[in-house]
């Protein structure tokens, strides 16, 4: 029997997110992200998942939202996969996950230039962990060497573990909730959930296709799968430059 | 002429006779050494900066996760465009039989070799894992413009190296080695094939370099509509390189003349190349104007943006358009087009302006593409290249100067033109 096709992705409720950053930390730890030296700053850090704070003003009202941003796992003309010269970016048609083949990466960073979400990081330094941190490296996730690009792969190590368990039980399909990425597991407010967009039986399927759902930069036509939720109208237009014109903008983080 | 046979049964090969011994036209050895010393020091500093990045990592540069391309890629694109004089002049001389161009053919080949070789060398420092460069040949992504660039650039570099062989074999000492002159002569016979091959490869890699940006769907400043299967920038980069290549040749020849205080290239050669460059620049500017209008009125609005938004980020304001089209576009194009009515100095300045225009085009394509965040709420960051980036590229330029100087001193670049030697220097 052939395995069913999936489109696993993240469902992020922006009305619940309070910007604590636990998802970002959990992501970095789960995926053995190198700890850059202090001089790296945000510009040269390894951040597969970052949280942007966006403040918006209309009339006298000021509102804000925290937006966790990671690889959006684009399904159509995937910008990074299209440009990589040596096929080091892979869109898995069975899971819908875009992953980076780090052992093949040339480090040309063309994929980073192509990504409209700035969701990719380059290893500018040789990865190093002090002794205490090195003891906590996840055994399922290979560390990356200097000079390669990395990104969110939807916690592939966790997916593989869950899939191996299912295979041991004679199953080829994962049950809903059997595989949870680190960001979703760590979120104290339950703002990040995993969803299979192609599975109508998924408990989060309704939310992912509901009125509150939207995708960042959908207009580019790359079919990003990461789905954001918000009841606020301006938040659903957060990727529109007109939403931040000179009269209404306060600041962005 | 001299006839040489490699084996008894081999057909005789005609080798051009060595130029007659004439009094040296060059400066003293001491003066030449003094000229080379600062360039050698700059080359050493560049090599140190490159080694630092190769051994310790690219954190020694000011590039970051947003400015993933910086000074090096901008200059790579620029010198590759400027080096296009090699394939343009080869095509003109060997296929279209423009006799005037032959006076700068050797200079064109060596300049091209240095431009392309320098660009590839810096590219190897710029990538994080240079030892994996061969992976592109093993696991090529046929949809990637960068894969096409890699293939064509590698092949063309080989073609340029082969084209350089007959020039190198003209060296006085090499000629005295048995067989060397024959090798040079035999390679020279295949020049028509090499010229066509070089032009074909150059067409695709110059175009792919433009396509690198044009295909970036997620970058509104760079993305362009497709013509056939390529974005319009593919064709604009090819045309701009073909246009500026001859002008850069004229510029390099003029720099030689100014430094050596001698006239080295016949006026007819300069005029013909300058006129060609001016004409092609005009065609390029016209097509670029059409492309820009379509882009601003169709492509950008279709992606949900206002054109003004693309030019709101300093230092890249709308002045870029004025500079590219008028000051560094139309002005040099018209001056070069009317080269026959200009002094050598004016042609030199026109070539400088034209080259600066193409450099600005490559700068904007590289940095303005990256400076504008696709998500409107994101910060814009500034980028200023640090000393390692500057010195590394300066080292490549120093290497080019040293090689060109040595080649000129060995009389490999320019032929003898009695009419020039008897006339007074005109500057």
Interface residues (C-beta under 8 A of the other chain):
Chain A: X40 X43 X44 X45 X47 X52 X54 X67 X69 X77 X79 X82 X83 X84 X85 X86 X87 X88 X104 X105 X106 X107 X108 X109 X110 X112 X113 X114 X115 X116 X117 X118 X120 X121 X122 X123 X124 X125 X126 X145 X146 X147 X148 X149 X216 X217 X219 X220 X221 X222 X238 X239 X240 X241 X242 X243 X244 X252 X253
Chain B: X57 X58 X59 X64 X65 X66 X68 X69 X126 X127 X128 X129 X132 X133 X135 X136 X138 X139 X140 X141 X143 X144 X145 X146 X147 X149 X150 X212 X215 X216 X217 X218 X219 X303 X304 X305 X306 X309 X369 X370 X373 X374 X375 X376 X377 X378 X379 X381
